[in-house]
Amino acid sequence: MSGTGGGGQLWAISDLHIGYAENRALVEAMQPESDEDWLLVAGDVAETVEDIRWALKTLAGRFAKVVWVPGNHELWTHPRDPVTLRGVARYDHLVQQCRDLGVVTPEDPYPVWDGPGGPVAVAPLFLLYDYTFLPSGCATKDEGLEYAHGTGVVCTDEHLLHPDPYPTREDWCRARVAETERRLGELPDDLPVVLVNHHPLHRHPTEVLWYPEFAMWCGTVLTDDWHRRFPVHTVVYGHLHIPRTTWQDGVRFEEVSVGYPREWRKRNRPPGRLRRIVPREDER
């Protein structure tokens, strides 16, 4: 684990979706408050490698450290993207792009924030989902998908997010969970950790979804107790496009999405505002 010293703040953002010109402009305007600030980017930057690289390069040129985790959109093999890699090969390609830019990924050692509010380990995660956040009354993935198709609420992942060489997305998810669980277990018991993942690590944030069946594409019950098992300072996530703070068993969960322009235009606060993770208000 690597460290830093001095002042600064640790910020987070997700779901930049810079394929929209309005969202790209938000990234162009993003600035740290000091030269020592870090930024956590919790996935769904864009769908094409070119756009993902542009956004992360822009942010890495401004923040002392940028930490990225993939969202489902980065993992799509999108017809607009000349990079036609699928599954693990696409993820590995994105990791290499990040390393070229000096951006921390889930495959790198967990950095330690030693600024105000620290020390805090920052653990970028890539876990996916396994269809275990089932709709009410459904007992299996097949039943859940049948229900979702009946309502017309089906995630585009079903067409564009390929798990190769794993046979299914849930197999890929379970492999990622097992390896990540091992790494988190190696952290010191007395070192708080910020968990950064695109999908929520507990089902409770999905309870406010307008379309509850979409929860199937939002996480896995395998991580339901991670905020209790590990010394978690904060769980940072996105994906839901419902930016808010919730608490579960005394642990803070921060949804840090920007979302689509049609969503953020309806809110009464400026879009693209970074969310401070460390120090918390009660730590200042």
C-alpha positions as CSV (number, residue, x, y, z in Angstrom):
1,M,0.0,0.0,0.0
2,S,1.3,3.4,-0.9
3,G,0.8,6.7,1.0
4,T,0.6,10.4,0.8
5,G,1.1,13.3,3.3
6,G,-0.1,16.8,3.9
7,G,-3.5,18.4,3.4
8,G,-6.1,18.1,0.8
9,Q,-9.4,16.3,0.5
10,L,-10.6,13.0,-1.0
11,W,-13.5,13.5,-3.4
12,A,-15.7,11.2,-5.4
13,I,-17.9,11.3,-8.5
14,S,-19.4,8.6,-10.8
15,D,-21.6,8.1,-13.8
16,L,-20.1,11.0,-15.8
17,H,-21.5,9.6,-19.1
18,I,-19.5,12.0,-21.2
19,G,-21.1,10.8,-24.4
20,Y,-23.5,13.6,-23.6
21,A,-22.0,17.0,-24.5
22,E,-23.4,18.6,-21.4
23,N,-21.7,16.0,-19.2
24,R,-18.4,16.3,-21.1
25,A,-18.5,20.0,-20.3
26,L,-18.9,19.2,-16.6
27,V,-15.7,17.2,-16.7
28,E,-13.9,20.0,-18.6
29,A,-14.9,22.3,-15.7
30,M,-14.0,20.0,-12.8
31,Q,-11.2,21.2,-10.6
32,P,-9.7,20.2,-7.2
33,E,-9.7,22.7,-4.3
34,S,-6.0,22.1,-3.7
35,D,-3.0,20.4,-5.3
36,E,-3.2,17.6,-2.9
37,D,-6.8,16.5,-3.6
38,W,-7.6,13.0,-4.7
39,L,-10.6,11.9,-6.9
40,L,-12.4,8.6,-6.8
41,V,-14.3,7.9,-10.1
42,A,-16.8,5.1,-9.5
43,G,-17.5,4.0,-13.0
44,D,-19.6,4.7,-16.1
45,V,-17.3,7.4,-17.5
46,A,-18.3,6.5,-21.0
47,E,-18.8,3.7,-23.5
48,T,-15.8,4.1,-25.8
49,V,-12.2,3.7,-24.9
50,E,-11.3,7.0,-26.5
51,D,-13.8,8.9,-24.3
52,I,-12.8,7.0,-21.2
53,R,-9.2,7.8,-21.8
54,W,-9.9,11.5,-22.5
55,A,-11.9,11.9,-19.2
56,L,-9.4,10.1,-17.0
57,K,-6.4,11.9,-18.6
58,T,-8.2,15.3,-18.1
59,L,-8.8,14.5,-14.4
60,A,-5.5,12.9,-13.7
61,G,-3.8,16.1,-15.0
62,R,-5.6,18.1,-12.2
63,F,-5.9,15.8,-9.2
64,A,-2.9,14.5,-7.2
65,K,-4.3,11.0,-7.5
66,V,-7.3,9.6,-9.5
67,V,-8.7,6.2,-8.6
68,W,-11.0,4.5,-11.1
69,V,-13.3,1.5,-11.0
70,P,-15.3,0.2,-14.1
71,G,-19.0,0.6,-14.4
72,N,-21.1,-1.5,-16.7
73,H,-20.9,1.0,-19.5
74,E,-17.1,0.8,-19.7
75,L,-17.5,-2.9,-20.1
76,W,-19.9,-2.8,-23.0
77,T,-18.6,-3.8,-26.3
78,H,-20.5,-0.9,-28.0
79,P,-21.0,-0.8,-31.8
80,R,-19.7,2.8,-31.7
81,D,-16.4,1.8,-30.2
82,P,-13.6,0.7,-32.6
83,V,-12.2,-1.3,-29.7
84,T,-14.1,-4.6,-30.1
85,L,-12.6,-6.4,-27.1
86,R,-15.0,-8.3,-24.9
87,G,-15.3,-9.3,-21.3
88,V,-12.0,-9.8,-19.3
89,A,-9.9,-8.7,-22.4
90,R,-11.8,-5.4,-22.5
91,Y,-11.4,-4.8,-18.8
92,D,-7.6,-5.6,-18.9
93,H,-7.3,-3.2,-21.8
94,L,-8.9,-0.4,-19.7
95,V,-6.7,-1.2,-16.8
96,Q,-3.6,-0.8,-19.0
97,Q,-5.0,2.6,-20.3
98,C,-5.3,3.7,-16.7
99,R,-1.8,2.6,-15.8
100,D,-0.5,4.6,-18.8
101,L,-2.2,7.6,-17.3
102,G,-1.1,7.0,-13.7
103,V,-4.7,6.2,-12.6
104,V,-5.2,3.6,-9.9
105,T,-7.4,0.6,-10.7
106,P,-8.8,-2.4,-8.8
107,E,-5.8,-4.4,-10.0
108,D,-3.3,-2.1,-8.2
109,P,-2.2,-1.9,-4.5
110,Y,-4.7,-0.1,-2.4
111,P,-3.4,3.5,-1.8
112,V,-3.6,5.0,1.7
113,W,-4.9,8.6,2.2
114,D,-2.7,10.2,4.8
115,G,-4.3,13.7,4.6
116,P,-6.9,15.2,6.9
117,G,-9.2,12.5,8.2
118,G,-6.6,9.8,7.5
119,P,-5.0,7.4,7.4
120,V,-7.6,5.6,5.3
121,A,-7.0,2.9,2.8
122,V,-8.8,3.3,-0.5
123,A,-9.9,0.0,-2.1
124,P,-11.2,0.3,-5.7
125,L,-13.4,-2.7,-6.4
126,F,-14.7,-4.4,-9.5
127,L,-17.4,-6.9,-8.5
128,L,-20.3,-6.9,-11.1
129,Y,-23.6,-8.5,-10.1
130,D,-25.1,-12.0,-10.0
131,Y,-28.9,-11.4,-10.3
132,T,-29.4,-12.1,-6.6
133,F,-31.2,-8.8,-6.0
134,L,-34.4,-10.4,-7.2
135,P,-37.8,-8.8,-7.6
136,S,-40.4,-9.6,-4.9
137,G,-42.0,-13.0,-5.5
138,C,-39.2,-14.3,-7.7
139,A,-37.0,-17.1,-6.5
140,T,-34.5,-17.6,-9.4
141,K,-32.7,-15.5,-12.0
142,D,-34.9,-17.0,-14.7
143,E,-38.0,-15.9,-12.9
144,G,-36.6,-12.5,-12.3
145,L,-35.6,-12.0,-16.0
146,E,-39.0,-13.2,-17.1
147,Y,-40.6,-10.7,-14.8
148,A,-38.3,-7.9,-16.1
149,H,-39.0,-8.7,-19.7
150,G,-42.7,-8.6,-18.9
151,T,-42.3,-5.0,-17.6
152,G,-40.0,-3.9,-20.3
153,V,-37.3,-2.9,-17.8
154,V,-34.2,-4.9,-19.0
155,C,-30.6,-3.6,-18.6
156,T,-28.7,-3.1,-21.8
157,D,-25.9,-5.2,-20.3
158,E,-27.9,-8.2,-21.5
159,H,-26.9,-7.3,-25.0
160,L,-23.5,-5.5,-24.7
161,L,-21.7,-6.7,-21.5
162,H,-20.0,-9.9,-22.4
163,P,-18.4,-12.1,-19.7
164,D,-15.8,-13.9,-21.9
165,P,-14.1,-16.2,-21.1
166,Y,-16.5,-16.8,-18.2
167,P,-19.7,-18.6,-19.2
168,T,-22.0,-16.0,-17.5
169,R,-21.8,-12.6,-15.9
170,E,-22.6,-14.1,-12.5
171,D,-19.6,-16.5,-12.8
172,W,-17.4,-13.5,-13.5
173,C,-19.0,-11.7,-10.5
174,R,-18.4,-14.6,-8.1
175,A,-14.7,-14.9,-9.2
176,R,-14.2,-11.2,-8.6
177,V,-15.9,-11.3,-5.2
178,A,-13.8,-14.2,-4.0
179,E,-10.5,-12.5,-5.0
180,T,-11.5,-9.1,-3.6
181,E,-12.6,-10.7,-0.4
182,R,-9.2,-12.2,0.0
183,R,-7.4,-8.9,-0.6
184,L,-9.6,-7.0,1.8
185,G,-9.0,-9.6,4.4
186,E,-5.3,-8.8,4.2
187,L,-5.8,-5.2,5.3
188,P,-4.8,-4.2,8.9
189,D,-7.8,-4.5,11.2
190,D,-7.1,-1.0,12.6
191,L,-6.9,0.8,9.2
192,P,-10.3,2.2,8.1
193,V,-11.1,1.6,4.4
194,V,-13.1,3.4,1.8
195,L,-14.7,0.8,-0.5
196,V,-15.3,2.2,-4.0
197,N,-17.4,0.1,-6.4
198,H,-19.7,1.0,-9.2
199,H,-22.6,-1.0,-7.9
200,P,-23.9,-0.7,-4.3
201,L,-22.5,-3.3,-1.9
202,H,-25.8,-3.7,-0.1
203,R,-29.3,-3.9,-1.5
204,H,-30.8,-1.1,0.7
205,P,-30.0,1.7,-1.8
206,T,-32.1,0.0,-4.5
207,E,-35.3,0.2,-2.4
208,V,-36.1,3.6,-3.9
209,L,-35.8,2.6,-7.5
210,W,-38.8,3.5,-9.6
211,Y,-38.4,0.1,-11.3
212,P,-37.5,-2.3,-8.6
213,E,-36.8,-5.1,-11.1
214,F,-33.7,-3.2,-12.2
215,A,-32.0,-4.1,-8.9
216,M,-31.0,-7.5,-10.5
217,W,-28.3,-5.6,-12.4
218,C,-27.2,-3.7,-9.3
219,G,-25.1,-6.0,-7.1
220,T,-24.8,-9.2,-5.2
221,V,-25.9,-10.5,-1.8
222,L,-22.4,-11.9,-1.4
223,T,-21.3,-8.4,-0.3
224,D,-24.2,-7.7,2.1
225,D,-22.0,-8.0,5.2
226,W,-18.8,-6.4,4.0
227,H,-19.5,-3.1,5.6
228,R,-19.6,-5.0,9.0
229,R,-16.9,-7.6,8.3
230,F,-14.2,-5.0,7.3
231,P,-13.3,-1.7,9.0
232,V,-15.2,0.4,6.5
233,H,-15.1,4.1,6.7
234,T,-17.4,4.8,3.8
235,V,-18.9,2.8,0.9
236,V,-18.8,4.9,-2.4
237,Y,-20.8,3.8,-5.3
238,G,-22.9,5.0,-8.3
239,H,-25.0,3.3,-11.0
240,L,-28.4,4.2,-9.6
241,H,-28.3,7.9,-10.6
242,I,-29.8,8.7,-7.2
243,P,-27.1,10.8,-5.5
244,R,-27.6,10.7,-1.7
245,T,-26.2,9.6,1.6
246,T,-27.6,6.6,3.5
247,W,-26.5,4.7,6.6
248,Q,-26.5,1.0,7.2
249,D,-25.4,-0.5,10.5
250,G,-23.7,2.8,11.3
251,V,-21.7,2.9,8.0
252,R,-22.1,5.7,5.5
253,F,-23.0,4.8,1.9
254,E,-22.4,7.6,-0.6
255,E,-24.1,7.4,-4.1
256,V,-22.1,9.9,-6.1
257,S,-23.6,9.8,-9.6
258,V,-23.9,12.7,-12.0
259,G,-26.3,10.8,-14.3
260,Y,-27.9,11.8,-17.6
261,P,-28.7,15.4,-18.4
262,R,-32.4,14.6,-18.4
263,E,-32.0,13.5,-14.8
264,W,-29.8,16.2,-13.3
265,R,-31.7,19.0,-15.0
266,K,-34.6,18.2,-12.6
267,R,-32.5,18.6,-9.5
268,N,-32.3,21.9,-7.6
269,R,-28.5,21.8,-7.2
270,P,-25.7,22.3,-9.7
271,P,-24.7,19.1,-11.6
272,G,-21.3,17.6,-11.5
273,R,-20.4,18.6,-7.9
274,L,-17.8,16.4,-6.3
275,R,-18.8,14.7,-3.1
276,R,-16.2,14.9,-0.2
277,I,-15.5,11.5,1.3
278,V,-12.6,12.2,3.6
279,P,-12.5,14.1,5.8
280,R,-16.2,13.8,6.8
281,E,-17.9,16.8,8.2
282,D,-17.6,15.3,11.7
283,E,-13.9,14.8,11.2
284,R,-13.1,18.4,10.3
